[in-house]
Amino acid sequence: MQPRLALFLIYLIPVPLLIGSLFIGPADTVSTKEVLAWLTGPWFAPTPSAVLDSGLVRTIIWDVRLPRVILAFLVGAALSGSGTALQALFRNPLVDPYLLGLSSGSAFGAALALATSWMPLQVSAFSFGMAAVGASYFLARTRKSVTVISLILSGIIVSGIFTSLLTIVQFLTDPFRLQTIVHWTMGNLHNASWAKLNSSAPGTLAGLVWLLLFRWRMNVLALGDEETRAVGLNPEHQKLLVLIPATLAASASVAVAGVIGLVGLVVPHMTRMLIGPDNTRTLPASLALGGSFLLLVDDCSRVAASFEVPIGIFTTLIGGPFFIFLLRRSRVGWEI
Amino acid sequence: MTSLLEGLHLFFSYGGRGVLHDVTIEVQQGQFTIILGKNGSGKSTLLRIMAGLLKPDGGTLQVMGRDLNDLSLTERAKIIGYLPQFHRPIFPFSVEDVVLTGRASYVNLIPGHEDRRIVLRALERVGIIHLRLRPFTELSGGEQQLVMIARVLAQEPKIVLLDEPTAHLDFVNQAHVLRLIREFADSELAVVAVLHDPNIAFLYGDRFIFLKEGQVESWSSSQKPWDTEVLQKVYGPELRSIPYQDRALVVPIIDSK
């Protein structure tokens, strides 16, 4: 596909997808006609207004589906934007937003909140996610500089420690709470609400806007530390300028949606395959594509089963094979 | 002749081992200075100190009359262009995008039209404008080196420091790259390169800095540093020079049976 066409499609897809997703839900509760009528209602009302005012339609679309659709899109965008940025930062295509312990830190924070109610769930998940990444960063820091290898190593160690702590909490807690914890760690878009969206959106959006502003610097960083210094930028400062917003966006998302795997790894790759490695174009495109991807997967999970399958499982089940298909048939956008 | 970069009484040691011992150097505008010496003699270290990437343990460095330490990274990058030793990036950025990163000290957040124009001019000057949309990772070693040289030019520096610019190149590409670097010096840049091969150095350079055991000896081309006696002092007794045009080639002495 031509990059220009690909870019056009990537930005076009979210519009019909966002609207179309409002129609999807357990089939008989609200009919397609009712959704349509509700959507077009403000402009012209062919349907008797009694149906619309029934409250049920409004509640389902406005209070249940709309926040979920927006949240799914936002979380997808945050994870893939963060993944794209971190892959450039680490000069490594195998990196995802969870590399530095974000997922296990957040999961531990969430579990702790669920088990002990010591502080609100999202606040706890968010704080521990950020803390885990911060710990990885400072553990990797020697003599005022942070190498890619030491960051990856400390990320693995911090992840391991928080996973152990999570296991302790799970081990000590009662079965009912244990189930809630396990559900949370598998991703939970099905509890979406305006309240959740409101708590997540500021952090996510702030992180993403910040990343967008600094997207060209990622091209500079991707060439190497010494190369970055040679053209007049301090690589240590630049790394932080990417690491902080990437963590902020992903952490705010994980705090409300749980650990959703693979999006932050797969979508950056898909974007690069379609339009190349230049982050000035790839980063914004990966936001649109990531949002669309997660929304589509969430739609599938709502249609496929009569009960809610946690989204994290679906992203892996659908994204995994699709990714392998892509890898096998096209240029992958990086070289070893 | 203006002196653009001066290093006075530089000392540097690494892991307890003295690498540079009271080294004084001077880099002049319009001259091609070449640093020569055996492996481990501190050639790259000296260049990295001149680029401000390593701090000397003692001594001062003056760039265009100002102390190197007083310059910010951005200011420094506008004066000194440094080409590190070769390495391959992972992502297949287009040639144009790689060269564009040379503009980092001028760009605020996103490069503009002016930056792209300068990039095209740099590519033209190096003679690889036809490669501008190709993925960097798919180029040959010689082409990649030319791209990195164009990146240094896009930086619009006054002083160009090159760390073994011909290290992975074949014979023909070595000559091509060095002719290009020679042109930079002729167009009033100050060029300093670390080279392994004294032959190719003698053909193109104006001034030669020999590093041995942490100390330097500086020779200009008029002093004929390719004479056998000088070379034997730096590289050892098994060398001989053979006249070639107004210069000389260096060959190892072999046993004639």
Interface residues (C-beta under 8 A of the other chain):
Chain A: A88 R91 N92 P93 L213 F214 R215 W216 R217 N219 V220 A222 L223 G224 E226 E227 T228 R229 A230 V231 G232 L233 N234 R272 G276 P277 D278 T280 G333 W334 E335 I336
Chain B: A51 L53 L73 T74 E75 R76 A77 K78 G81 Y82 L83 P84 H87 R88 P89 I90 F91 P92 F93 S94 D97 V98 L100 T101 G102 R103 A104 S105 V107 L109 I110 P111 T137 R151 Q155
